[in-house]
C-alpha cells in the first residue's frame, strides 16, 4: 500500500472521501498517522538500528564528556568504542557516583585573579592562586566556565602546569581576558571510556572516563520511524511497517480522528472501536516480533554422564 492509498483507506473508514466536503484535512490525518506510527514503534520496539550513521554513530572529541543523542532513539541496547572488543557498561548516575566520586572532574579551582593571554601558545595566568592545587596535569584537559566571553567557556588541552601559569596546546585558543570576574577551572578525568550513563544530562549520553582521544562510538538502538510525514513529503514516503499490517494500521489514525470536536466528527463509540482494533494490532506485532527475533532451539537428547 502506498502512502496515498493509505490516506485514502483512512478516509474510507471515516466515510470522508469527497474532497469538497472533507471533515478532516490532510494535515490533521497526517498528524494522526505520525502519532500512531510512533505509538506502534514504541510499544512494539519495532525498529532496531545499528546502521543509520546519524542515529547509531557518535564522533567523540578528546576532552568532551557529553554527547547529544538523536531524538529518534527510544532505547539504547549496546554501546561500543571503535577498536574495543567489549561493550561499554551502562550505569546509573547514582551508581557512578558511588563507584568514583571524581568520575567527571579530578579537581577544580575557583578564583577572581585568573586571566588569559592570547600569546601563541595561549596561557592561563594567576596572580596569587596556585594553579597546581586544581590537580591539573601537563597534557591534561581543563574545562573553563563562568567567563563573560562565551567563547572562552570551553575545554582546552594543556602542555605544562606551573604555580601561576598553565601553558596550553598550540591548537587551543582563548580570547584575552583580564582578571576580575571569578571563573571556574576543572580538571577533566580522561581515559578510554568504559561506562556510560543516560541520566546525567537529558537527551545526552555521558561517558566515563571522558575520552582522551578522538574516536567513534557505535550503538545499537531502538528508535522511532526515521522520517515523520508532512503534507509536503507524504506522497513520496513509504509506510515503514511490514505490508501485512497496512490494512490494520488505519485503526490508529481513525481512533484519534473520531475525537475531533464537531457534530460530524466526534464519535466516542467509533473512536473506542478503532482504539481496540489498534491495540489488538500492537499485540499482534509484538507476538510476531517475539517469534521472529526470539531464540529458538531444536529438541535433542541431553548429554549423558561420561
C-alpha positions as CSV (number, residue, x, y, z in Angstrom):
1,X,0.0,0.0,0.0
2,X,1.4,3.4,-1.0
3,X,1.1,6.4,1.3
4,X,-1.7,7.9,-0.9
5,X,-3.6,4.6,-0.8
6,X,-3.1,4.5,3.0
7,X,-4.5,8.0,3.4
8,X,-7.5,7.1,1.1
9,X,-8.1,4.0,3.1
10,X,-8.3,6.0,6.3
11,X,-10.9,8.3,4.7
12,X,-12.9,5.3,3.6
13,X,-13.1,4.1,7.2
14,X,-14.1,7.7,8.2
15,X,-16.7,8.0,5.4
16,X,-14.8,11.1,4.4
17,X,-14.0,10.5,0.7
18,X,-15.4,13.6,-1.0
19,X,-12.6,16.2,-1.2
20,X,-15.0,19.2,-1.4
21,X,-16.6,18.2,1.9
22,X,-13.6,16.8,3.8
23,X,-14.3,16.8,7.6
24,X,-10.6,16.1,8.3
25,X,-7.8,17.9,6.4
26,X,-4.8,16.1,5.1
27,X,-2.7,17.9,7.7
28,X,-4.9,16.6,10.5
29,X,-4.8,13.0,9.3
30,X,-1.1,13.1,8.8
31,X,-0.6,14.2,12.4
32,X,-2.8,11.3,13.5
33,X,-0.7,8.9,11.3
34,X,2.6,10.1,12.8
35,X,1.1,9.7,16.3
36,X,0.0,6.1,15.6
37,X,3.3,5.2,13.9
38,X,5.2,6.4,16.9
39,X,2.9,4.6,19.3
40,X,3.3,1.3,17.5
41,X,7.1,1.7,17.2
42,X,7.5,2.5,20.9
43,X,5.2,-0.2,22.2
44,X,6.5,-3.0,20.0
45,X,10.2,-1.9,19.8
46,X,9.7,-2.4,16.1
47,X,12.7,-0.5,14.7
48,X,16.2,-1.9,15.6
49,X,19.0,0.2,14.3
50,X,22.8,-0.2,14.3
51,X,23.3,1.0,10.8
52,X,22.0,4.6,10.3
53,X,25.1,6.7,11.0
54,X,23.1,9.8,12.1
55,X,21.4,7.7,14.8
56,X,23.8,4.9,15.7
57,X,27.2,6.6,15.5
58,X,28.7,9.4,17.6
59,X,32.0,11.1,16.8
60,X,34.0,11.5,20.0
61,X,36.1,14.6,20.8
62,X,39.0,14.4,23.2
63,X,38.1,16.1,26.5
64,X,34.3,16.1,25.8
65,X,32.2,14.1,28.1
66,X,28.5,14.6,27.0
67,X,27.1,13.8,23.5
68,X,23.7,14.6,22.2
69,X,21.6,11.6,21.3
70,X,19.4,11.6,18.2
71,X,15.9,12.5,19.2
72,X,14.6,9.4,17.3
73,X,16.2,7.0,19.8
74,X,13.9,5.4,22.3
75,X,16.3,2.8,23.8
76,X,20.0,2.0,23.7
77,X,20.7,-1.7,23.6
78,X,24.5,-1.6,23.4
79,X,27.4,0.8,23.0
80,X,30.9,0.1,21.8
81,X,34.0,2.2,21.3
82,X,35.8,1.8,18.0
83,X,38.8,-0.5,18.3
84,X,37.5,-2.2,21.5
85,X,36.2,-5.8,21.8
86,X,33.7,-5.3,24.7
87,X,30.7,-3.0,25.1
88,X,30.6,-0.1,27.4
89,X,28.8,-0.8,30.7
90,X,25.5,1.0,31.3
91,X,25.5,2.6,34.7
92,X,23.1,4.9,36.6
93,X,24.3,8.4,37.7
94,X,23.8,7.3,41.4
95,X,25.9,4.1,40.9
96,X,28.6,6.0,39.0
97,X,28.9,8.5,41.9
98,X,29.2,5.6,44.3
99,X,31.8,3.9,42.0
100,X,34.1,7.0,41.9
101,X,33.2,10.5,43.2
102,X,35.8,12.1,40.8
103,X,34.3,10.3,37.7
104,X,34.0,13.6,35.8
105,X,36.4,16.1,37.4
106,X,39.6,15.2,39.3
107,X,39.8,18.7,40.9
108,X,38.9,22.3,40.4
109,X,39.8,26.0,41.2
110,X,37.6,29.0,41.5
111,X,39.1,32.4,41.6
112,X,38.9,36.1,40.5
113,X,42.6,36.6,39.9
114,X,42.8,34.4,36.8
115,X,43.5,35.9,33.4
116,X,44.0,34.5,29.9
117,X,46.7,35.6,27.4
118,X,46.3,35.1,23.7
119,X,50.0,34.7,23.2
120,X,50.6,31.6,21.0
121,X,50.7,29.3,22.8
122,X,47.9,30.8,24.9
123,X,48.2,30.7,28.7
124,X,46.1,30.8,31.8
125,X,47.7,33.1,34.4
126,X,47.1,33.7,38.1
127,X,48.4,36.3,40.5
128,X,48.1,34.6,43.9
129,X,46.3,31.3,43.2
130,X,48.5,28.3,43.0
131,X,47.2,26.6,39.8
132,X,48.7,23.3,40.8
133,X,46.1,23.0,43.5
134,X,43.4,22.2,40.9
135,X,45.0,18.8,40.2
136,X,45.7,19.9,36.6
137,X,48.1,17.7,34.5
138,X,50.5,18.6,31.8
139,X,48.9,17.2,28.7
140,X,45.6,17.2,30.5
141,X,42.2,18.7,29.8
142,X,40.7,21.7,31.7
143,X,37.1,22.8,31.4
144,X,36.6,26.6,31.7
145,X,33.2,28.0,32.8
146,X,31.9,31.3,34.1
147,X,33.6,33.6,31.6
148,X,31.7,36.7,30.4
149,X,33.2,36.0,26.9
150,X,31.3,32.9,26.0
151,X,34.0,31.7,23.5
152,X,36.3,31.1,26.5
153,X,33.9,28.7,28.1
154,X,35.3,25.5,26.6
155,X,37.6,22.5,27.2
156,X,41.3,23.1,26.5
157,X,44.3,20.9,26.4
158,X,47.4,21.8,28.4
159,X,51.1,21.2,27.8
160,X,52.6,22.5,31.1
161,X,51.3,23.4,34.6
162,X,53.3,25.7,36.9
163,X,52.4,27.6,40.1
164,X,50.9,30.6,38.4
165,X,51.0,29.6,34.8
166,X,49.3,27.0,32.6
167,X,50.5,26.7,29.0
168,X,48.0,25.4,26.5
169,X,48.4,23.2,23.5
170,X,49.2,25.1,20.3
171,X,45.8,24.2,18.9
172,X,43.9,25.5,21.9
173,X,42.8,29.2,21.7
174,X,41.5,31.6,24.3
175,X,40.4,35.2,24.0
176,X,42.5,37.5,26.1
177,X,40.8,38.4,29.4
178,X,41.9,40.4,32.4
179,X,41.4,39.1,36.0
180,X,38.2,40.3,37.6
181,X,35.0,38.2,37.5
182,X,35.6,34.8,39.1
183,X,35.9,31.8,36.8
184,X,35.9,28.0,37.4
185,X,38.6,25.7,36.1
186,X,38.0,22.0,36.4
187,X,40.4,19.1,35.6
188,X,38.6,16.7,33.4
189,X,39.1,13.0,34.2
190,X,40.1,11.4,30.9
191,X,41.0,8.0,29.6
192,X,39.5,5.2,27.5
193,X,35.7,5.2,28.2
194,X,34.4,2.0,29.8
195,X,31.0,3.1,31.1
196,X,28.1,5.4,30.1
197,X,25.1,6.9,31.8
198,X,22.0,8.4,30.4
199,X,20.6,10.2,33.4
200,X,23.3,12.9,34.0
201,X,22.0,15.2,31.2
202,X,18.7,14.9,29.5
203,X,19.0,13.8,25.9
204,X,22.7,13.1,26.2
205,X,24.9,10.1,26.6
206,X,27.7,10.8,29.2
207,X,30.9,8.8,29.1
208,X,33.3,7.7,31.9
209,X,36.1,8.4,31.8
210,X,36.0,11.3,29.3
211,X,37.6,10.3,26.0
212,X,41.3,11.2,25.9
213,X,41.4,10.9,22.1
214,X,39.2,11.4,19.1
215,X,37.2,8.2,18.3
216,X,33.9,6.8,17.2
217,X,31.1,5.4,19.3
218,X,28.8,2.7,17.8
219,X,25.4,1.9,19.2
220,X,22.6,-0.5,18.6
221,X,19.3,1.2,19.5
222,X,15.5,1.1,19.3
223,X,14.1,4.1,17.5
224,X,11.0,5.9,16.2
225,X,10.3,5.9,12.4
226,X,13.0,7.8,10.6
227,X,11.0,10.4,8.8
228,X,7.8,12.0,10.1
229,X,5.2,12.5,7.4
230,X,4.2,16.1,6.4
231,X,1.8,17.4,3.8
232,X,4.8,18.2,1.7
233,X,6.5,14.8,1.8
234,X,3.9,12.1,2.5
235,X,3.2,11.4,-1.2
236,X,6.8,10.2,-1.6
237,X,7.1,8.4,1.7
238,X,6.5,4.7,2.3
239,X,4.7,3.1,5.2
240,X,7.6,2.0,7.4
241,X,5.9,-1.2,8.7
242,X,5.6,-4.6,7.2
243,X,3.0,-4.7,4.4
244,X,0.9,-7.3,6.2
245,X,0.0,-4.7,8.8
246,X,-1.0,-1.9,6.5
247,X,-4.8,-2.6,6.4
248,X,-5.0,-2.7,10.2
249,X,-2.8,0.4,10.6
250,X,-5.8,2.6,9.6
251,X,-7.3,2.0,13.1
252,X,-4.7,4.1,14.8
253,X,-5.4,7.4,13.0
254,X,-9.1,6.7,12.9
255,X,-9.3,6.3,16.7
256,X,-7.9,9.8,17.1
257,X,-9.9,11.3,14.2
258,X,-13.2,10.4,15.9
259,X,-12.2,12.5,18.9
260,X,-12.2,15.7,16.9
261,X,-14.7,18.1,18.2
262,X,-17.8,18.7,16.0
263,X,-21.2,17.1,15.3
264,X,-20.0,15.3,12.2
265,X,-16.6,14.2,13.6
266,X,-16.8,13.4,17.3
267,X,-17.9,9.8,18.0
268,X,-16.8,8.1,21.2
269,X,-18.1,4.7,20.2
270,X,-16.3,4.6,16.9
271,X,-13.1,6.0,18.5
272,X,-13.3,3.2,21.1
273,X,-13.8,0.5,18.4
274,X,-10.8,1.7,16.4
275,X,-8.7,2.1,19.5
276,X,-9.5,-1.5,20.4
277,X,-8.5,-2.7,16.9
278,X,-5.3,-0.7,17.0
279,X,-4.4,-2.2,20.5
280,X,-5.0,-5.6,19.1
281,X,-2.7,-4.8,16.2
282,X,0.1,-3.8,18.6
283,X,-0.3,-7.2,20.3
284,X,-0.1,-9.0,17.0
285,X,3.1,-7.1,16.1
286,X,4.7,-7.8,19.4
287,X,3.9,-11.5,19.1
288,X,5.3,-11.6,15.5
289,X,8.5,-9.9,16.6
290,X,8.9,-12.3,19.5
291,X,8.5,-15.2,17.2
292,X,10.9,-13.7,14.6
293,X,13.6,-12.5,17.0
294,X,13.3,-15.0,19.8
295,X,15.9,-17.6,20.3
296,X,14.9,-21.0,19.0
297,X,16.3,-24.4,19.8
298,X,15.8,-27.8,18.5
299,X,14.9,-30.8,20.7
300,X,17.8,-33.1,21.1
301,X,18.9,-35.8,23.6
302,X,20.6,-34.4,26.7
303,X,24.3,-35.2,27.0
304,X,24.6,-38.1,29.5
305,X,27.3,-38.7,32.0
306,X,30.5,-40.0,30.5
